[in-house]
Amino acid sequence: MLVVASALNSEPYEQATSTSQIGFTVELLRLMGERAGLDVQFVKAVNHKDADQNITPGRPEDVAAKVAAGNETLLTTVNEALAALRA
């Protein structure tokens, strides 16, 4: 399980609808999870500090990819998380 904590408020990259999460970043993370054989779960975070609180300490399968428009480290963060989960 890859847990993604995000504010989901940065259109067109990510946003929440009444029934799901949509956007470029959402689809990218779902594809990465699919290729890694992981289910992707999105949890709502108001900001990056909230994202940290959505991670269960000591559980490597609970990984938050802090998603924000203009975040240059997004891909690196997710790739490192997926590599750690596979190890």
DSSP file (Angstrom, degrees, kcal/mol; ACC not computed):
  #  RESIDUE AA STRUCTURE BP1 BP2  ACC     N-H-->O    O-->H-N    N-H-->O    O-->H-N    TCO  KAPPA ALPHA  PHI   PSI    X-CA   Y-CA   Z-CA
    1    1 A M              0   0    0      0, 0.0     2,-0.6     0, 0.0    62,-0.2   0.000 360.0 360.0 360.0 128.6    0.0    0.0    0.0
    2    2 A L  E     -a   40   0A   0     37,-3.2    39,-2.7    60,-0.1     2,-0.6  -0.954 360.0-158.3-107.9 114.9    1.3    3.4   -1.0
    3    3 A V  E     -a   41   0A   0     -2,-0.6     2,-0.6    58,-0.5    62,-0.3  -0.843   4.7-163.7 -98.0 123.0   -0.4    6.1    1.1
    4    4 A V  E     -a   42   0A   0     37,-3.2    39,-3.0    -2,-0.6     2,-0.6  -0.926   2.4-161.9-110.6 117.9   -0.3    9.6   -0.4
    5    5 A A  E     +a   43   0A   0     -2,-0.6    62,-0.7    37,-0.2     2,-0.3  -0.880  28.0 150.9 -99.3 122.9   -1.1   12.5    1.8
    6    6 A S  E     -a   44   0A   0     37,-2.1    39,-2.4    -2,-0.6    62,-0.1  -0.994  56.0-128.5-151.2 151.6   -2.0   15.6   -0.2
    7    7 A A        -     0   0    0     60,-0.5     9,-0.2    -2,-0.3    -1,-0.1   0.724  38.9-149.5 -71.2 -20.6   -4.1   18.8    0.1
    8    8 A L        +     0   0    0     59,-0.2     8,-1.2     7,-0.1    14,-0.1   0.908  63.9 109.8  52.1  47.5   -5.6   17.8   -3.3
    9    9 A N  E     +B   15   0B   0      6,-0.2     2,-0.3     1,-0.1     6,-0.2  -0.008  38.2  98.4-140.9  33.5   -6.1   21.4   -4.2
   10   10 A S  E >> S-B   14   0B   0      4,-1.7     3,-1.6     2,-0.0     4,-1.4  -0.582  70.7-134.1-126.7  70.1   -3.7   22.2   -7.0
   11   11 A E  T 34 S+     0   0    0      1,-0.3     4,-0.1    -2,-0.3    12,-0.1  -0.367  82.4  18.9 -61.3 138.7   -5.5   22.0  -10.3
   12   12 A P  T 34 S+     0   0    0      0, 0.0    12,-1.9     0, 0.0    -1,-0.3  -0.968 128.6  50.4 -91.5   5.4   -4.7   20.5  -12.8
   13   13 A Y  T <4 S-     0   0    0     -3,-1.6    12,-1.7     1,-0.3    13,-1.2   0.909 125.3 -10.5 -72.7 -42.0   -2.1   18.5  -10.9
   14   14 A E  E  <  +B   10   0B   0     -4,-1.4    -4,-1.7    11,-0.2     2,-0.3  -0.974  64.9 153.8-159.7 140.3   -4.4   17.2   -8.2
   15   15 A Q  E     -BC   9  22B   0      7,-2.0     7,-2.9    -2,-0.3     2,-0.4  -0.968  33.3-122.2-162.8 157.0   -7.9   17.9   -6.9
   16   16 A A  E     - C   0  21B   0     -8,-1.2     5,-0.2    -2,-0.3     2,-0.2  -0.870  21.7-166.7-104.3 135.3  -10.6   16.1   -5.0
   17   17 A T        -     0   0    0      3,-3.5    -2,-0.0    -2,-0.4     5,-0.0  -0.455  46.3 -88.7-101.4-175.6  -14.1   15.7   -6.4
   18   18 A S  S    S+     0   0    0      1,-0.2     3,-0.1    -2,-0.2    -2,-0.0   0.722 125.8  22.4 -67.5 -18.8  -17.1   14.6   -4.4
   19   19 A T  S    S-     0   0    0      1,-0.2     2,-0.3     0, 0.0    -1,-0.2   0.563 126.6  -1.9-125.2 -12.2  -16.3   10.9   -5.2
   20   20 A S        -     0   0    0      2,-0.0    -3,-3.5    -5,-0.0     2,-0.4  -0.904  67.8 -90.7-161.0-174.3  -12.6   10.6   -6.1
   21   21 A Q  E     +C   16   0B   0     -2,-0.3     2,-0.3    -5,-0.2    -5,-0.2  -0.939  42.0 177.7-114.5 138.4   -9.2   12.2   -6.7
   22   22 A I  E     +C   15   0B   0     -7,-2.9    -7,-2.0    -2,-0.4     2,-0.2  -0.909  20.9  83.5-137.5 163.8   -8.2   13.4  -10.1
   23   23 A G  S  > S-     0   0    0     -2,-0.3     4,-2.4    -9,-0.2   -10,-0.3  -0.536  78.7 -70.2 129.1 169.0   -5.4   15.2  -11.9
   24   24 A F  H  > S+     0   0    0    -12,-1.9     4,-2.5     1,-0.2   -11,-0.2   0.928 128.1  45.6 -59.2 -50.1   -2.0   14.6  -13.5
   25   25 A T  H  > S+     0   0    0    -12,-1.7     4,-2.6     1,-0.2    -1,-0.2   0.887 111.6  53.3 -64.3 -38.9   -0.1   13.9  -10.3
   26   26 A V  H  > S+     0   0    0    -13,-1.2     4,-2.2     1,-0.2    -1,-0.2   0.936 111.7  45.0 -60.4 -47.3   -2.9   11.6   -9.1
   27   27 A E  H  X S+     0   0    0     -4,-2.4     4,-2.4     2,-0.2    -2,-0.2   0.887 111.9  52.8 -65.9 -38.5   -2.7    9.6  -12.3
   28   28 A L  H  X S+     0   0    0     -4,-2.5     4,-2.5     2,-0.2    -2,-0.2   0.929 111.0  46.2 -61.6 -45.9    1.1    9.5  -12.2
   29   29 A L  H  X S+     0   0    0     -4,-2.6     4,-2.4     2,-0.2    -2,-0.2   0.879 111.6  51.7 -66.4 -37.4    1.1    8.1   -8.6
   30   30 A R  H  X S+     0   0    0     -4,-2.2     4,-2.5    -5,-0.2    -1,-0.2   0.914 111.0  48.4 -63.8 -41.7   -1.6    5.5   -9.5
   31   31 A L  H  X S+     0   0    0     -4,-2.4     4,-2.6     2,-0.2    -2,-0.2   0.916 111.5  49.4 -64.2 -43.6    0.5    4.4  -12.5
   32   32 A M  H  X S+     0   0    0     -4,-2.5     4,-1.6     1,-0.2    -2,-0.2   0.913 112.2  48.4 -62.8 -41.9    3.6    4.2  -10.3
   33   33 A G  H  <>S+     0   0    0     -4,-2.4     5,-3.6     2,-0.2     4,-0.5   0.916 110.7  51.1 -62.9 -43.1    1.8    2.2   -7.7
   34   34 A E  H ><5S+     0   0    0     -4,-2.5     3,-1.1     1,-0.2    -2,-0.2   0.924 110.7  47.8 -59.9 -46.2    0.4   -0.1  -10.4
   35   35 A R  H 3<5S+     0   0    0     -4,-2.6    -1,-0.2     1,-0.3    -2,-0.2   0.784 113.4  48.4 -67.8 -26.3    3.8   -0.8  -11.9
   36   36 A A  T 3<5S-     0   0    0     -4,-1.6    -1,-0.3    -5,-0.2    -2,-0.2   0.465 116.4-115.1 -90.1  -2.1    5.2   -1.5   -8.4
   37   37 A G  T < 5S+     0   0    0     -3,-1.1     2,-0.4    -4,-0.5    -3,-0.2   0.798  73.2 130.8  74.4  28.3    2.3   -3.8   -7.6
   38   38 A L      < -     0   0    0     -5,-3.6     2,-0.3    -6,-0.2    -1,-0.3  -0.903  58.3-127.0-117.5 142.7    1.0   -1.5   -4.8
   39   39 A D        -     0   0    0     -2,-0.4   -37,-3.2    -3,-0.1     2,-0.5  -0.634  27.6-138.7 -77.0 145.7   -2.5   -0.1   -4.1
   40   40 A V  E     -a    2   0A   0     -2,-0.3     2,-0.4   -39,-0.2   -37,-0.2  -0.936  18.7-173.2-112.0 127.5   -2.5    3.6   -3.8
   41   41 A Q  E     -a    3   0A   0    -39,-2.7   -37,-3.2    -2,-0.5     2,-0.5  -0.978  11.5-149.1-120.2 129.8   -4.6    5.3   -1.1
   42   42 A F  E     -a    4   0A   0     -2,-0.4     2,-0.4   -39,-0.2   -37,-0.2  -0.840  11.5-170.9 -99.3 132.6   -5.0    9.1   -1.0
   43   43 A V  E     -a    5   0A   0    -39,-3.0   -37,-2.1    -2,-0.5     2,-0.3  -0.970  27.6-113.6-120.5 140.5   -5.5   10.8    2.4
   44   44 A K  E     +a    6   0A   0     -2,-0.4     2,-0.4   -39,-0.2   -37,-0.2  -0.519  34.3 178.8 -77.0 133.7   -6.5   14.4    2.7
   45   45 A A        -     0   0    0    -39,-2.4     3,-0.1    -2,-0.3     6,-0.0  -0.997  26.4-149.7-131.8 138.2   -4.0   16.8    4.2
   46   46 A V  S    S-     0   0    0     -2,-0.4     2,-0.3     1,-0.2    -1,-0.1   0.873  81.5 -15.6 -74.3 -36.8   -4.4   20.5    4.6
   47   47 A N  S  > S-     0   0    0    -41,-0.1     4,-1.7   -40,-0.0     3,-0.2  -0.876  84.3 -79.1-153.2-177.2   -0.7   21.2    4.2
   48   48 A H  H  > S+     0   0    0     -2,-0.3     4,-1.6     1,-0.2     5,-0.1   0.822 125.4  57.2 -65.6 -30.9    2.6   19.4    4.4
   49   49 A K  H  > S+     0   0    0      1,-0.2     4,-1.1     2,-0.2    -1,-0.2   0.909 107.5  48.9 -64.0 -40.4    2.7   19.4    8.2
   50   50 A D  H  > S+     0   0    0     -3,-0.2     4,-0.7     1,-0.2     3,-0.3   0.862 104.1  60.5 -64.4 -35.4   -0.7   17.5    8.1
   51   51 A A  H >< S+     0   0    0     -4,-1.7     3,-1.3     1,-0.2    -1,-0.2   0.910 101.0  53.8 -59.1 -42.2    0.8   15.1    5.5
   52   52 A D  H >< S+     0   0    0     -4,-1.6     3,-1.2     1,-0.3    -1,-0.2   0.851 103.9  56.3 -60.1 -34.3    3.4   14.1    8.1
   53   53 A Q  H 3< S+     0   0    0     -4,-1.1    -1,-0.3    -3,-0.3    -2,-0.2   0.629  96.0  65.8 -75.0 -12.5    0.7   13.3   10.6
   54   54 A N  T << S+     0   0    0     -3,-1.3     2,-0.5    -4,-0.7    -1,-0.3   0.342  83.1  92.6 -90.2   6.9   -0.9   10.9    8.1
   55   55 A I  S <  S-     0   0    0     -3,-1.2     8,-0.1    -4,-0.1     3,-0.0  -0.876  74.8-134.7-101.8 131.2    2.0    8.5    8.3
   56   56 A T    >   -     0   0    0     -2,-0.5     3,-1.6     3,-0.2     6,-0.2  -0.761  30.4-119.5 -83.4 115.6    1.9    5.6   10.8
   57   57 A P  T 3  S+     0   0    0      0, 0.0    -1,-0.0     0, 0.0     0, 0.0  -0.232  92.9  18.1 -56.5 139.5    5.4    5.5   12.5
   58   58 A G  T 3  S+     0   0    0      1,-0.1     3,-0.1     4,-0.1    -2,-0.0   0.489  95.7 108.7  81.7   3.3    7.3    2.3   12.0
   59   59 A R    X   -     0   0    0     -3,-1.6     3,-2.1     3,-0.2    -3,-0.2  -0.877  48.0-169.1-115.7 100.1    5.2    1.1    9.1
   60   60 A P  T 3  S+     0   0    0      0, 0.0    -1,-0.1     0, 0.0    25,-0.1   0.727  85.2  64.3 -62.1 -20.4    7.3    1.2    5.9
   61   61 A E  T 3  S+     0   0    0      1,-0.1     2,-1.1    -3,-0.1   -58,-0.5   0.668  86.0  79.4 -78.0 -13.2    4.2    0.6    3.8
   62   62 A D    <   +     0   0    0     -3,-2.1     2,-0.4    -6,-0.2    -3,-0.2  -0.786  64.1 161.8 -94.0  96.7    2.7    3.9    5.0
   63   63 A V        -     0   0    0     -2,-1.1     2,-0.6   -62,-0.2   -60,-0.3  -0.956  27.9-151.3-120.0 131.2    4.5    6.4    2.8
   64   64 A A        -     0   0    0     -2,-0.4     2,-0.8   -60,-0.2   -60,-0.2  -0.902   1.2-158.9-102.8 123.0    3.3   10.0    2.1
   65   65 A A        -     0   0    0     -2,-0.6     2,-0.9   -62,-0.3     9,-0.1  -0.892  20.1-140.2 -95.3 110.3    4.3   11.5   -1.2
   66   66 A K        -     0   0    0     -2,-0.8     2,-0.5   -62,-0.1   -60,-0.2  -0.607  23.3-162.1 -77.9 107.4    3.9   15.2   -0.4
   67   67 A V        +     0   0    0     -2,-0.9   -60,-0.5   -62,-0.7     2,-0.3  -0.783  22.9 148.1-100.4 126.6    2.4   16.5   -3.6
   68   68 A A    >   -     0   0    0     -2,-0.5     3,-2.0     3,-0.1     6,-0.1  -0.982  52.1 -96.7-152.7 145.6    2.5   20.2   -4.5
   69   69 A A  T 3  S+     0   0    0     -2,-0.3     3,-0.1     1,-0.3   -58,-0.0  -0.409 113.3  19.3 -60.2 133.5    2.6   22.2   -7.7
   70   70 A G  T 3  S+     0   0    0      1,-0.2     2,-1.1    -2,-0.1    -1,-0.3   0.517  82.8 144.4  83.4   4.8    6.2   23.1   -8.4
   71   71 A N    X   -     0   0    0     -3,-2.0     3,-1.3     1,-0.2     4,-0.3  -0.674  29.1-171.5 -80.9 102.8    7.6   20.4   -6.1
   72   72 A E  T 3  S+     0   0    0     -2,-1.1     4,-0.3     1,-0.3     3,-0.3   0.688  79.8  57.1 -69.7 -18.8   10.8   19.4   -7.9
   73   73 A T  T 3> S+     0   0    0      1,-0.2     4,-3.0     2,-0.1    -1,-0.3   0.389  75.0 101.6 -94.8   4.6   11.5   16.5   -5.6
   74   74 A L  H <> S+     0   0    0     -3,-1.3     4,-2.5     1,-0.2     5,-0.2   0.938  84.3  43.3 -54.1 -53.3    8.1   14.7   -6.1
   75   75 A L  H  > S+     0   0    0     -4,-0.3     4,-2.7    -3,-0.3    -1,-0.2   0.904 115.5  48.9 -62.7 -42.3    9.4   12.1   -8.5
   76   76 A T  H  > S+     0   0    0     -4,-0.3     4,-2.6     2,-0.2     5,-0.2   0.926 111.4  50.1 -62.1 -45.5   12.6   11.4   -6.4
   77   77 A T  H  X S+     0   0    0     -4,-3.0     4,-2.2     1,-0.2    -2,-0.2   0.931 113.9  43.9 -59.5 -47.9   10.5   11.1   -3.2
   78   78 A V  H  X S+     0   0    0     -4,-2.5     4,-2.7    -5,-0.2     5,-0.2   0.919 113.5  50.5 -66.8 -43.3    8.1    8.7   -4.8
   79   79 A N  H  X S+     0   0    0     -4,-2.7     4,-2.3    -5,-0.2    -2,-0.2   0.905 111.6  48.2 -62.1 -41.2   10.8    6.6   -6.5
   80   80 A E  H  X S+     0   0    0     -4,-2.6     4,-2.3     2,-0.2    -1,-0.2   0.903 111.9  50.3 -64.7 -40.5   12.8    6.4   -3.2
   81   81 A A  H  X S+     0   0    0     -4,-2.2     4,-2.1    -5,-0.2    -2,-0.2   0.924 111.5  47.3 -63.9 -44.5    9.6    5.3   -1.4
   82   82 A L  H  X S+     0   0    0     -4,-2.7     4,-1.7     1,-0.2    -1,-0.2   0.896 111.4  51.2 -65.2 -39.3    8.8    2.6   -3.9
   83   83 A A  H  X S+     0   0    0     -4,-2.3     4,-1.3     1,-0.2    -1,-0.2   0.905 110.1  49.9 -63.0 -41.1   12.3    1.3   -3.9
   84   84 A A  H  < S+     0   0    0     -4,-2.3    -1,-0.2     1,-0.2    -2,-0.2   0.874 109.1  51.8 -65.7 -37.0   12.2    1.1   -0.1
   85   85 A L  H  < S+     0   0    0     -4,-2.1    -1,-0.2     1,-0.2    -2,-0.2   0.843 109.6  49.5 -68.5 -32.4    8.9   -0.8   -0.2
   86   86 A R  H  <        0   0    0     -4,-1.7    -1,-0.2     1,-0.2    -2,-0.2   0.762 360.0 360.0 -76.3 -24.5   10.3   -3.3   -2.6
   87   87 A A     <        0   0    0     -4,-1.3    -1,-0.2    -5,-0.1    -2,-0.1   0.483 360.0 360.0 -69.0 360.0   13.5   -3.9   -0.5
